[in-house]
Every structure is written in C-alpha cells, then in structure tokens.
Amino acid sequence: MHLASSTFVCCLLAAACSGHRSAPPNSTTTTAANQKANTMTNRDKVVALLESLETGAGEPVAFINPNKYIQHNLGAADGLAGFGALLAQKPPQGFRAKVVRAFEDGDFVFAHTEYDFFGPKIGFDIFRFENGLIVEHWDNLQTTVARTPSGHTMIDGPVAASDLDKTGSNKELVRTFVNDVLVGEAYGRIGEFISATEYTQHNPLVPDGLQGLTKTLGDLAAQGVFMKYTKLHQLLGSGNFVLAVSEGNFGGKATSYYDLFRVAGGKLVEHWDVIEEIPAKADWKNQNGKF
C-alpha cells in the first residue's frame, strides 16, 4: 500500500510548506502511521486530509497513493507532486478548511467544506479510494456568499445522514430529476420531485421554496441568462443525502454543477450547490478533464 513512502513524501511536503525542516520518519513512526490508517474509515481519512490544510498536520498526506493520484482540479498538476506544489503556494496567513459534512458511498467519499483558500470559498470534494488509499480527486469551488435570499448560508443545515436503507431509492430520485427535468428540460414535472411545502435553498441567488426556484429561473431567462445542464457525470449518496455532478453552461460559459440534495418522504426538501466555470483547455494544469 506504499504507506511508508507516502509518509516520507508527506514529511517533505510539510517541510516545504511550513518553511522548516522535518526529519524523515523512522520505522517506529511509520508503523504507527500505518496502524492508525488501518483503523480509520475512508471518510475519516478525507476529513483529516482536508482539515490538514489548516492545521498543517503532515500525516494525512499518507492517505494519498504516491504512485497514483489522478487530479481533476484543473488548477493543479497531476499526482502527489501537483498536490505538493499547490500547498507550496500557501499564503502567510495560511489556509482555512472546515469540513461541514462528509459521506461515504462505496469507494468514494464526498465532502462539503468551508474554505479560505486564496479567498473564502465553499467547496465540494470527491475522493476515490483503492485499497485504503486515495487515487483520484474531483472538486468544485465557489466564492462564499454570507447570506442567501432566505437568510441561510451556503453551507448550514443538517449534517448527519439518516434513512441509510433508502440510499438506492433516493439516488434514483435525484438521477431521474437531473436527467429528466434539468438535462431534459421537462420543467413542468418539477413538482413531482421538489416538495411544495418544504424546500430549503442554499444557493446564493435563489429564495426558499419551489416558487422561489421557478421565479429565479424565469427571471434569469428574461435577462438572457440561461442555466443549462447537458450531462450527469457522477451520482453519490448516503441515506437522505445525494450529490449530483453535472456538466452544462451558465450564461453561455462552460460550467460544472455540484448539487447536494436532502431527501425526505420521497421529495427533495433541501439543496446546496457549488457552481464553477470550467477554464479553457489551454489553461489546464492536467489533462484528466473536469469530470
């Protein structure tokens, strides 16, 4: 599983980012790191890795496979070296990272995080694991808006999954909603999926409720600004939380949509999202693609 070599790389990266030397790990510290890793869930590993951006802890980098790390953040180079190069840009005041909610779905973990990462941002991160190590990463980031039209933040609300036995049916509900209503533009069916009595909205532009959503979409269209979904790429879920990752365009610009829904009683009752413009291919620092 290459944990020993990964721990060594971790120490080098930590030293480069903090500006001081770190001694390479001896066999005792490496064994302790391996034992700790073996007792942690993949979710715990992701939370530790993301929050190490703020704490400066070096050990969590050992959860990344040093020989295989496929990067889909187009602003970072591929591999563990790309991750290290990103950390080396750490500003004097450091980074801030607080994981608000995180869930596992098979070999995947998806997290919803409040960042100060070259400015305040809200992010979704997805990590794929093989044999207990992270081998692939996707994300979406958006500048933080403190308050939405209904007074929520972009990230508050329930954080713990329930109805774990309904994960499959809840994922299918969101899959059908995205494919039929958003991609297929069957907006007349929106009431089949979104609760008419309870729909808490965390999007920075959209008020609560089904009417708030339909009015905002209509207002944008009247201004010539269209929100288009063209393809659903990933669907991950845990109980009553389901994350949909889609491609499309917003206002004529290539866009990545990450939509997190909370489901209750067979309806979508809460929504968080992060919308990010996809840069031109000439500006990509890896060739793995956004999705």
C-alpha positions as CSV (number, residue, x, y, z in Angstrom):
1,M,0.0,0.0,0.0
2,H,3.1,2.2,-0.1
3,L,2.3,3.9,3.2
4,A,5.9,4.2,4.2
5,S,7.0,6.0,1.1
6,S,3.8,8.1,1.2
7,T,4.6,9.2,4.8
8,F,8.1,10.2,3.8
9,V,6.7,12.3,0.9
10,C,4.2,13.8,3.4
11,C,7.1,15.0,5.6
12,L,8.9,16.6,2.7
13,L,5.7,18.4,1.6
14,A,5.0,19.6,5.2
15,A,8.6,20.9,5.5
16,A,8.3,22.7,2.2
17,C,5.0,24.4,3.1
18,S,5.9,25.3,6.7
19,G,9.4,26.6,5.9
20,H,11.2,24.4,8.3
21,R,12.9,21.0,8.2
22,S,11.2,17.8,9.2
23,A,13.1,14.7,10.0
24,P,12.3,11.7,7.8
25,P,10.1,9.1,9.6
26,N,11.8,6.2,11.3
27,S,10.4,2.7,11.3
28,T,8.5,3.3,14.6
29,T,6.7,6.3,13.4
30,T,5.9,4.7,10.0
31,T,4.5,1.6,11.7
32,A,2.3,3.8,14.0
33,A,1.1,5.8,10.9
34,N,0.2,2.5,9.1
35,Q,-1.7,1.2,12.2
36,K,-3.7,4.4,12.6
37,A,-4.6,4.4,8.9
38,N,-5.8,0.8,9.1
39,T,-8.3,1.7,11.8
40,M,-9.7,4.8,10.1
41,T,-12.7,4.9,7.7
42,N,-12.2,6.4,4.3
43,R,-14.4,9.3,5.5
44,D,-12.2,9.9,8.5
45,K,-9.1,10.0,6.2
46,V,-10.7,12.6,3.9
47,V,-11.7,14.8,6.8
48,A,-8.2,14.6,8.2
49,L,-6.6,15.4,4.9
50,L,-8.8,18.4,4.1
51,E,-8.5,19.8,7.6
52,S,-4.7,19.4,7.5
53,L,-4.7,22.3,5.0
54,E,-5.5,24.4,8.1
55,T,-3.8,22.5,10.9
56,G,-0.6,21.8,8.9
57,A,-0.6,18.2,10.1
58,G,1.6,16.2,7.8
59,E,0.4,12.6,8.5
60,P,-2.9,12.8,6.4
61,V,-0.9,13.1,3.1
62,A,0.0,9.5,3.7
63,F,-3.6,8.6,2.8
64,I,-2.8,9.6,-0.9
65,N,-1.3,6.9,-3.1
66,P,2.1,8.4,-4.0
67,N,2.2,6.4,-7.3
68,K,-1.3,7.0,-8.5
69,Y,-3.2,10.3,-7.8
70,I,-5.4,11.4,-10.7
71,Q,-6.3,15.0,-10.3
72,H,-9.4,16.7,-11.8
73,N,-8.9,20.1,-10.3
74,L,-7.7,21.8,-13.4
75,G,-5.7,24.3,-11.5
76,A,-3.4,21.6,-10.1
77,A,-0.9,19.4,-11.8
78,D,-1.4,15.6,-11.7
79,G,0.0,13.4,-9.0
80,L,1.2,13.9,-5.5
81,A,3.8,16.4,-6.7
82,G,0.9,18.5,-8.0
83,F,-0.7,18.4,-4.6
84,G,2.6,19.5,-3.0
85,A,3.0,22.3,-5.5
86,L,-0.4,23.6,-4.6
87,L,0.4,23.5,-0.9
88,A,3.7,25.4,-1.6
89,Q,1.6,28.4,-2.6
90,K,0.2,28.7,0.9
91,P,-0.1,32.4,1.9
92,P,1.5,33.8,5.1
93,Q,-1.9,33.6,6.9
94,G,-2.3,30.0,5.9
95,F,-5.3,28.2,4.6
96,R,-8.6,27.5,6.4
97,A,-10.6,24.4,6.0
98,K,-13.6,23.2,8.0
99,V,-15.4,20.1,6.8
100,V,-19.1,20.6,7.5
101,R,-20.5,17.3,6.1
102,A,-18.9,14.2,4.6
103,F,-20.3,10.9,3.4
104,E,-19.1,7.5,2.0
105,D,-20.5,5.7,-1.0
106,G,-18.6,2.6,-1.7
107,D,-15.0,3.5,-2.7
108,F,-16.0,7.2,-2.8
109,V,-16.1,9.9,-0.2
110,F,-17.7,13.3,-0.8
111,A,-17.2,16.3,1.4
112,H,-18.8,19.7,1.8
113,T,-16.2,22.2,3.1
114,E,-15.9,25.8,4.1
115,Y,-12.5,27.1,2.9
116,D,-10.4,30.1,3.0
117,F,-8.3,29.0,0.0
118,F,-7.0,32.1,-1.8
119,G,-10.1,33.8,-0.5
120,P,-13.3,32.5,1.2
121,K,-14.9,29.6,-0.8
122,I,-17.4,26.8,-0.4
123,G,-16.2,23.5,-1.9
124,F,-17.3,20.0,-2.7
125,D,-14.5,17.4,-2.9
126,I,-14.8,13.8,-4.1
127,F,-12.1,11.2,-3.4
128,R,-11.9,7.7,-4.8
129,F,-10.1,5.0,-2.8
130,E,-8.3,1.9,-3.8
131,N,-7.0,-0.4,-1.1
132,G,-7.4,2.3,1.6
133,L,-5.5,5.0,-0.3
134,I,-6.8,8.0,-2.3
135,V,-6.2,7.6,-6.0
136,E,-8.4,10.2,-7.6
137,H,-9.9,13.6,-6.7
138,W,-12.6,15.9,-8.2
139,D,-13.8,19.2,-6.8
140,N,-15.8,22.3,-7.3
141,L,-15.2,25.7,-5.7
142,Q,-17.3,28.9,-5.5
143,T,-16.7,32.2,-3.7
144,T,-18.6,32.4,-0.5
145,V,-21.7,34.5,-0.1
146,A,-22.5,35.1,3.5
147,R,-26.3,35.1,3.3
148,T,-28.7,33.7,0.7
149,P,-32.1,35.4,-0.1
150,S,-33.8,33.4,2.6
151,G,-31.2,34.1,5.2
152,H,-29.4,30.8,5.1
153,T,-25.7,30.4,4.5
154,M,-24.3,28.3,1.6
155,I,-23.4,25.5,4.0
156,D,-25.6,25.5,7.1
157,G,-28.3,22.9,7.8
158,P,-28.4,19.2,8.7
159,V,-25.0,17.3,8.5
160,A,-25.8,13.7,9.5
161,A,-27.2,11.2,7.1
162,S,-30.3,9.2,8.0
163,D,-32.5,6.7,6.2
164,L,-29.4,4.7,5.1
165,D,-31.7,1.9,3.9
166,K,-33.1,4.3,1.3
167,T,-29.8,5.3,-0.3
168,G,-30.6,3.5,-3.5
169,S,-34.1,4.9,-4.0
170,N,-33.0,8.4,-3.1
171,K,-30.2,8.3,-5.6
172,E,-32.6,7.1,-8.3
173,L,-35.0,10.0,-7.4
174,V,-32.1,12.5,-7.9
175,R,-30.9,10.8,-11.0
176,T,-34.4,11.0,-12.6
177,F,-34.8,14.6,-11.5
178,V,-31.4,15.7,-13.1
179,N,-31.8,13.7,-16.3
180,D,-35.5,14.4,-16.9
181,V,-36.0,17.9,-15.5
182,L,-32.6,19.6,-15.7
183,V,-30.9,17.9,-18.6
184,G,-34.2,17.0,-20.4
185,E,-35.7,20.5,-19.6
186,A,-39.1,18.9,-18.5
187,Y,-39.6,21.8,-16.1
188,G,-43.3,21.1,-16.0
189,R,-42.5,18.0,-14.0
190,I,-40.5,19.8,-11.3
191,G,-43.3,19.4,-8.7
192,E,-43.0,15.6,-9.0
193,F,-39.6,15.9,-7.3
194,I,-39.4,19.0,-5.2
195,S,-41.6,19.4,-2.1
196,A,-44.2,22.1,-2.5
197,T,-44.3,22.7,1.3
198,E,-40.6,22.4,2.3
199,Y,-37.6,23.3,0.1
200,T,-34.8,25.0,1.9
201,Q,-32.5,26.7,-0.6
202,H,-28.8,27.5,0.0
203,N,-28.0,28.8,-3.5
204,P,-26.8,32.4,-3.2
205,L,-29.4,33.7,-5.7
206,V,-32.5,31.6,-5.0
207,P,-35.1,32.0,-2.3
208,D,-36.6,29.1,-0.4
209,G,-39.5,27.1,-1.8
210,L,-40.5,25.7,-5.1
211,Q,-41.9,29.1,-6.2
212,G,-38.6,30.7,-5.4
213,L,-36.7,28.4,-7.7
214,T,-39.1,28.7,-10.6
215,K,-39.2,32.5,-10.3
216,T,-35.5,32.8,-10.2
217,L,-35.0,30.6,-13.3
218,G,-37.7,32.7,-15.1
219,D,-36.1,36.0,-14.1
220,L,-32.7,34.8,-15.3
221,A,-34.2,33.7,-18.6
222,A,-35.9,37.0,-19.1
223,Q,-32.4,38.6,-18.8
224,G,-31.0,36.3,-21.4
225,V,-29.0,34.3,-18.8
226,F,-29.8,30.6,-19.1
227,M,-28.8,27.7,-16.8
228,K,-28.3,24.6,-18.9
229,Y,-27.5,21.1,-17.8
230,T,-26.2,18.8,-20.5
231,K,-24.9,15.7,-18.8
232,L,-25.0,14.0,-15.4
233,H,-21.4,12.6,-14.7
234,Q,-21.5,11.3,-11.1
235,L,-24.1,10.5,-8.6
236,L,-23.1,9.7,-5.0
237,G,-25.3,9.2,-1.9
238,S,-25.6,8.2,1.7
239,G,-29.1,7.8,3.1
240,N,-31.0,11.0,2.7
241,F,-28.1,13.0,1.1
242,V,-27.4,12.7,-2.6
243,L,-24.7,14.6,-4.6
244,A,-25.1,15.1,-8.4
245,V,-22.2,16.2,-10.5
246,S,-23.2,17.6,-13.9
247,E,-21.9,19.4,-16.9
248,G,-23.5,22.3,-18.6
249,N,-23.3,26.0,-19.2
250,F,-24.4,29.1,-17.3
251,G,-24.8,32.4,-19.2
252,G,-23.0,30.8,-22.2
253,K,-20.0,29.7,-20.2
254,A,-18.9,26.0,-19.7
255,T,-19.9,25.1,-16.2
256,S,-19.6,22.4,-13.6
257,Y,-22.6,21.9,-11.3
258,Y,-22.3,20.1,-8.0
259,D,-25.8,19.8,-6.4
260,L,-26.4,18.2,-3.0
261,F,-29.9,17.3,-2.1
262,R,-31.5,16.2,1.1
263,V,-34.5,13.9,0.6
264,A,-37.5,13.3,2.9
265,G,-40.7,11.5,2.1
266,G,-39.7,10.8,-1.5
267,K,-39.2,14.5,-2.2
268,L,-36.3,16.9,-2.5
269,V,-36.5,19.1,0.6
270,E,-33.2,20.9,0.8
271,H,-30.5,21.9,-1.7
272,W,-26.9,23.1,-1.6
273,D,-24.8,23.7,-4.6
274,V,-21.4,24.9,-5.9
275,I,-21.2,26.3,-9.5
276,E,-17.8,26.7,-11.1
277,E,-16.9,27.9,-14.6
278,I,-14.7,25.4,-16.4
279,P,-11.5,27.1,-17.7
280,A,-10.3,27.0,-21.3
281,K,-8.3,23.8,-22.0
282,A,-5.2,25.9,-22.7
283,D,-5.2,26.9,-19.0
284,W,-5.5,23.3,-17.6
285,K,-2.6,22.1,-15.5
286,N,-3.5,18.5,-16.1
287,Q,-5.2,16.7,-18.9
288,N,-7.6,14.5,-16.9
289,G,-10.6,16.7,-17.5
290,K,-13.1,18.2,-15.0
291,F,-15.2,15.1,-14.8
